[in-house]
Amino acid sequence: MKYAPYFRSRQGELINLLKQLVHLESPSDNKEAVDACSSYFVNELKKCGLQIERITQKDTGDFYLCEYPHSSDPDLKAISILTHTDTVWPVGQIHSMPFYVEGEKLYGPGVSDMKAGLVMILSVLRAFKQLNVIPRRRLILFVNSAEEIPNKNAVEEIKKLARRSKYGICLEPAIQGGGLKLERKGRLVVRIETTGKSAHAGSPEQGVNAIEEMLKHLKTVQKWRTGETTVNIGVIQGGNKINVVADKASASLDIRFWTSARKEKILTAIRNLTPQTEGAGVKGSILSDTPPMEKKRSSVQFFEEVKAMASTIGLELAGGRTGGGSDASHMSGCGIPCLDGLGPDGGGIHALDEHILIPSLVERTALLAEILQNL
């Protein structure tokens, strides 16, 4: 089956479906809105014959596991496709940031991250049903409604899915220029808390200043920066009155790194934080932990297979790295070779000019069909 001309002839259908999904605004922190978007998407998957398992959530939108019921070799481990329906944009953003086409670019809130990815997988599964395509491996689709925010429940579901998977595919947008994401930085969100002893500002020697203690630790934290490791001191809080020696302070950090070895060194440094002032206390805690998606032999081999498939439909693929994490980071952390950034090329992710390139949407949908049928 030649998927490139098939989807090229259906470009208008892909755009109309994307318009519907973008207008179903779905911010991560609005359960009702994101559930409505997920429900629409999953109901369309059900029409393609997928078996649906709903994983109800109390504080976020619900998750779904959706399995395509046909494969030519059901004993093989599955291909897992990672998607998410939530976006960073609030309900109502569509009025100031409308869905529109300008030349080969298509704009709108969440259009790239990652409503276009939803269009791709739904369009491929519709094609499989229409054309009676039986893929070689089982296909399992995870629909996350809380990817844009830290969510331990989603991470646990991805880890369980990894045990059933041979490969992972994530439909996040491509690196600008069209590259796939072979590496992603890991991320630790860290909170450091210091304690002291309050006193009158006129007699500071009778107290222990928690803010001054914090500043000493932040100087140490800055030394964790290397050419490969970033540390952002994002939030600092301490004290409540200008004439009182502060007895509490806290700082929240975003730390990113390329390797698990570097992550372990940072974790050791956090565990080894000790007070620098007599009478002070310090404690470091991990609020969020996303493993790095490292470039391993198995993922490079997977990329080369996909690159060969792409060449058969006239696409030339490159691989690259990015500083942000995704659900693929968690599956890759379980030892599963993953390719990320299979969504379309574009730009402006999380920005007012968020957009995709329409030719890339068509090309990547055709490539996804080739991968899921033949891998």
C-alpha positions as MATLAB code, in Angstrom:
seq = 'MKYAPYFRSRQGELINLLKQLVHLESPSDNKEAVDACSSYFVNELKKCGLQIERITQKDTGDFYLCEYPHSSDPDLKAISILTHTDTVWPVGQIHSMPFYVEGEKLYGPGVSDMKAGLVMILSVLRAFKQLNVIPRRRLILFVNSAEEIPNKNAVEEIKKLARRSKYGICLEPAIQGGGLKLERKGRLVVRIETTGKSAHAGSPEQGVNAIEEMLKHLKTVQKWRTGETTVNIGVIQGGNKINVVADKASASLDIRFWTSARKEKILTAIRNLTPQTEGAGVKGSILSDTPPMEKKRSSVQFFEEVKAMASTIGLELAGGRTGGGSDASHMSGCGIPCLDGLGPDGGGIHALDEHILIPSLVERTALLAEILQNL';
ca = [
       0.000    0.000    0.000;
       1.357    3.446   -0.964;
       0.384    5.580    2.001;
       1.913    8.867    0.824;
      -0.570    9.437   -2.054;
      -3.377    7.978    0.065;
      -3.010   10.610    2.785;
      -2.079   13.366    0.360;
      -5.490   12.910   -1.268;
      -7.077   13.201    2.193;
      -5.219   16.310    3.351;
      -8.487   18.231    3.773;
      -9.857   15.492    6.051;
      -6.758   15.663    8.244;
      -7.067   19.451    8.550;
     -10.785   19.277    9.391;
     -10.166   16.647   12.055;
      -7.386   18.776   13.530;
      -9.733   21.767   13.616;
     -12.286   19.748   15.611;
      -9.681   18.649   18.130;
      -8.160   22.115   18.549;
     -11.618   23.573   19.207;
     -12.089   20.953   21.940;
      -9.866   22.969   24.286;
      -8.291   20.745   26.907;
      -6.053   22.331   29.550;
      -4.404   19.865   31.918;
      -5.974   21.469   35.002;
      -9.579   21.378   33.727;
     -10.849   17.809   34.141;
     -14.214   18.447   32.506;
     -12.675   20.024   29.400;
      -9.864   17.522   28.912;
     -12.236   14.602   29.519;
     -14.513   15.947   26.778;
     -11.619   16.048   24.313;
     -10.395   12.584   25.307;
     -13.907   11.169   25.087;
     -14.353   12.472   21.525;
     -10.973   11.084   20.467;
     -11.497    7.676   22.089;
     -14.989    7.313   20.636;
     -13.468    7.827   17.186;
     -10.876    5.142   17.985;
     -13.699    2.811   19.027;
     -15.226    3.224   15.551;
     -11.945    1.827   14.178;
     -12.493   -1.329   16.229;
     -10.107   -0.608   19.064;
     -10.691   -2.220   22.450;
     -10.877    0.543   25.059;
      -9.920    0.463   28.741;
     -10.740    3.595   30.707;
      -8.515    4.387   33.687;
     -10.541    6.775   35.832;
      -8.715    9.601   37.603;
      -9.984   11.784   40.418;
      -7.837   14.895   40.089;
      -7.061   14.957   36.352;
      -8.699   13.836   33.164;
      -9.034   10.082   32.708;
      -6.458    7.927   30.896;
      -7.192    5.298   28.244;
      -5.492    2.178   26.943;
      -6.704    1.411   23.414;
      -5.642   -1.791   21.632;
      -5.980   -2.534   17.924;
      -7.494   -6.054   17.842;
      -5.658   -7.444   14.796;
      -2.036   -8.495   14.205;
      -0.420  -11.103   11.989;
       1.858  -12.326   14.803;
       0.088  -11.801   18.158;
       2.917  -13.564   20.043;
       5.240  -10.644   19.342;
       5.459   -7.849   21.888;
       3.468   -4.736   21.022;
       4.276   -1.327   19.618;
       3.112    1.259   22.129;
       2.019    4.658   20.846;
       2.167    7.461   23.414;
      -0.236   10.382   23.007;
      -1.785   13.071   25.169;
      -4.950   15.122   24.860;
      -4.102   17.885   27.337;
      -2.485   21.209   26.412;
      -0.974   24.161   28.248;
      -3.669   26.542   26.960;
      -6.721   27.621   29.045;
     -10.295   27.317   27.869;
     -11.095   30.409   25.801;
      -7.617   30.740   24.278;
      -9.108   29.849   20.900;
     -10.767   33.301   20.765;
      -7.482   35.220   20.913;
      -5.413   32.521   19.174;
      -7.722   31.128   16.489;
      -7.258   28.074   14.324;
      -6.275   29.259   10.835;
      -4.222   28.343    7.782;
      -1.647   30.692    6.277;
       0.161   29.236    3.298;
       1.600   25.888    4.379;
       1.341   26.732    8.086;
      -1.570   25.828   10.348;
      -1.927   27.767   13.618;
      -3.869   27.234   16.845;
      -3.575   26.399   20.564;
      -2.238   22.868   20.993;
      -2.083   22.287   17.253;
       1.516   21.051   17.498;
       1.619   19.809   21.091;
      -0.023   17.490   20.384;
      -3.405   17.589   18.668;
      -1.684   16.933   15.309;
      -0.276   13.705   16.746;
      -3.818   12.625   17.644;
      -4.910   13.317   14.068;
      -2.043   11.198   12.747;
      -2.778    8.049   14.743;
      -6.552    8.291   14.293;
      -6.151    8.775   10.536;
      -3.802    5.787   10.287;
      -6.198    3.531   12.199;
      -9.118    4.687   10.048;
      -7.042    3.785    6.984;
      -6.180    0.358    8.410;
      -9.867   -0.369    8.944;
     -10.895    0.877    5.512;
      -8.101   -1.007    3.713;
      -8.292   -4.160    5.896;
      -4.654   -3.761    6.942;
      -3.377   -6.225    9.546;
      -0.188   -4.929   11.206;
       2.576   -7.353   12.134;
       2.551   -6.458   15.848;
      -0.185   -5.584   18.297;
      -0.710   -1.840   18.617;
      -1.481   -0.317   22.020;
      -2.278    3.367   22.324;
      -1.908    5.178   25.656;
      -3.988    8.359   25.903;
      -2.683   10.584   28.684;
      -4.719   13.579   29.850;
      -2.067   14.996   32.179;
       1.215   14.959   30.268;
       1.873   18.679   30.602;
       1.932   18.489   34.409;
       3.773   16.108   36.766;
       1.566   13.046   37.243;
       2.750    9.913   39.049;
      -0.324    7.908   38.028;
       0.413    8.397   34.330;
       4.045    7.414   34.859;
       2.976    4.161   36.551;
       0.653    3.325   33.655;
       3.470    3.915   31.161;
       5.805    1.667   33.161;
       3.187   -1.107   33.156;
       2.708   -0.683   29.421;
       6.469   -0.909   28.874;
       6.404   -4.523   30.114;
       4.153   -5.402   27.154;
       6.147   -3.425   24.579;
       8.930   -4.077   22.098;
       9.018   -0.486   20.820;
       7.689    2.887   21.911;
       6.575    5.666   19.584;
       5.706    9.141   20.821;
       3.794   11.558   18.610;
       5.172   14.754   20.107;
       6.153   17.387   17.500;
       9.403   17.006   15.610;
      12.517   19.016   16.328;
      12.181   22.190   14.256;
      13.406   21.158   10.831;
      11.810   17.717   11.073;
      14.295   15.724   13.152;
      13.250   12.866   15.415;
      14.129   13.053   19.095;
      16.601   10.308   19.946;
      17.689   11.920   23.226;
      15.887   13.976   25.837;
      17.281   15.497   28.986;
      16.174   14.048   32.282;
      14.694   16.413   34.814;
      14.637   16.678   38.596;
      12.396   19.191   40.325;
      14.054   19.737   43.697;
      12.956   21.633   46.790;
      15.533   22.754   49.331;
      14.285   23.882   52.741;
      16.391   25.584   55.399;
      15.512   26.331   58.997;
      16.963   28.731   61.529;
      15.872   30.605   64.639;
      13.807   33.775   64.617;
      14.985   36.887   66.480;
      14.562   40.659   66.399;
      16.439   42.291   63.512;
      18.086   44.593   66.052;
      19.715   41.590   67.738;
      20.433   39.227   64.822;
      23.144   37.406   66.783;
      20.375   35.866   68.907;
      18.887   34.134   65.868;
      19.929   32.001   62.920;
      18.939   33.385   59.526;
      17.433   30.661   57.315;
      17.675   32.876   54.215;
      21.423   33.362   54.680;
      21.744   29.608   55.148;
      19.813   29.101   51.927;
      22.123   31.458   50.005;
      25.108   29.333   50.990;
      23.438   26.214   49.599;
      22.420   27.954   46.396;
      26.058   28.877   45.800;
      26.811   25.148   46.044;
      23.932   24.321   43.708;
      25.326   26.656   41.058;
      28.494   24.537   41.001;
      26.401   21.573   39.773;
      26.119   23.346   36.418;
      28.253   21.952   33.622;
      28.158   22.234   29.857;
      25.732   19.284   29.888;
      23.759   20.062   33.066;
      21.477   23.050   33.648;
      20.229   24.298   37.005;
      17.460   26.887   37.147;
      16.694   28.402   40.556;
      13.069   29.125   39.775;
      11.394   30.058   43.069;
      12.779   31.348   46.387;
      10.706   32.016   49.494;
      11.726   33.046   52.984;
      10.788   35.165   55.960;
       7.630   37.208   56.443;
       8.712   40.460   58.086;
      11.594   42.770   57.337;
      12.406   43.299   61.048;
      12.511   39.584   61.939;
      15.383   37.167   61.373;
      13.874   34.536   59.080;
      13.537   31.065   60.581;
      12.427   29.350   57.335;
      13.364   29.529   53.674;
      12.849   27.369   50.610;
      13.987   27.204   46.994;
      12.640   25.193   44.054;
      15.048   24.103   41.336;
      14.714   22.679   37.827;
      17.764   20.509   37.077;
      18.290   18.854   33.665;
      20.928   16.378   32.490;
      21.650   14.004   29.593;
      22.696   10.825   31.421;
      21.555    8.613   34.286;
      25.095    8.738   35.686;
      24.883   12.519   36.014;
      21.473   12.213   37.640;
      22.897    9.877   40.300;
      25.662   12.366   41.110;
      23.078   15.111   41.601;
      20.909   12.883   43.795;
      23.957   12.066   45.927;
      24.737   15.780   46.291;
      21.147   16.457   47.402;
      21.283   13.652   49.966;
      24.598   15.010   51.275;
      23.418   18.574   51.935;
      24.506   19.548   55.465;
      23.991   22.772   57.478;
      26.612   25.460   56.887;
      25.708   27.508   59.968;
      25.590   26.392   63.587;
      21.960   26.009   64.637;
      20.629   25.831   61.069;
      18.982   22.895   59.302;
      18.669   21.874   55.648;
      16.636   19.282   53.778;
      16.446   18.445   50.066;
      13.491   16.613   48.518;
      12.610   15.419   45.008;
       9.225   16.682   43.784;
       9.420   15.251   40.269;
      11.777   12.806   38.555;
      11.875   12.307   34.772;
      14.662   10.020   33.541;
      16.804   11.001   30.577;
      16.003    9.396   27.230;
      19.500    8.225   26.403;
      20.884    7.335   22.999;
      21.388    3.576   23.240;
      22.309    0.951   20.660;
      18.750   -0.402   20.577;
      17.230    3.038   19.952;
      19.775    3.789   17.207;
      18.912    0.465   15.512;
      15.204    1.336   15.799;
      15.888    4.743   14.248;
      17.801    3.168   11.352;
      14.863    0.828   10.621;
      12.441    3.750   10.575;
      14.857    5.842    8.511;
      14.904    3.083    5.876;
      11.094    2.992    5.834;
      10.997    6.768    5.432;
      13.302    6.613    2.420;
      10.803    4.366    0.609;
       8.265    7.215    0.642;
      10.783    9.911   -0.215;
      11.501   11.218    3.297;
      14.967   11.833    4.679;
      15.048   11.573    8.471;
      17.580   13.011   10.890;
      17.887   12.453   14.623;
      18.641   14.955   17.345;
      18.287   15.839   20.999;
      16.146   18.209   23.049;
      16.203   19.549   26.591;
      12.564   18.821   27.463;
      11.085   15.542   28.680;
       8.040   13.578   27.515;
       6.207   10.329   28.213;
       8.790    8.609   25.991;
      11.378    9.418   28.655;
       9.590    7.131   31.125;
       9.194    4.266   28.646;
      12.809    4.614   27.545;
      13.798    4.558   31.222;
      12.306    1.050   31.375;
      14.740   -0.106   28.683;
      12.339    0.078   25.724;
      13.777    1.586   22.501;
      11.738    4.693   21.737;
      11.441    7.210   18.962;
      10.000   10.577   19.871;
       9.115   13.580   17.752;
       7.278   11.574   15.103;
       4.658   14.322   15.028;
       4.819   16.968   12.298;
       7.386   19.700   11.874;
       6.439   23.211   12.960;
       7.284   25.654   15.705;
       6.100   27.901   18.524;
       5.354   25.097   20.980;
       3.657   26.612   24.080;
       3.841   30.022   22.354;
       1.286   32.284   20.690;
       2.607   31.373   17.231;
       2.256   27.605   17.764;
       1.930   25.971   14.354;
       2.601   22.946   12.175;
       3.598   22.600    8.535;
       0.748   20.980    6.594;
       2.978   19.000    4.179;
       4.762   17.531    7.217;
       1.441   16.445    8.760;
       0.637   14.458    5.610;
       4.149   12.998    5.277;
       4.443   11.965    8.919;
       0.996   10.341    8.860;
       2.096    8.243    5.868;
       5.326    7.337    7.663;
       3.446    6.340   10.818;
       1.252    4.011    8.754;
       4.341    2.368    7.236;
       5.913    1.887   10.672;
       2.823    0.459   12.367;
       2.062   -1.942    9.513;
       5.551   -3.310    8.958;
       7.714   -2.977   12.076;
];
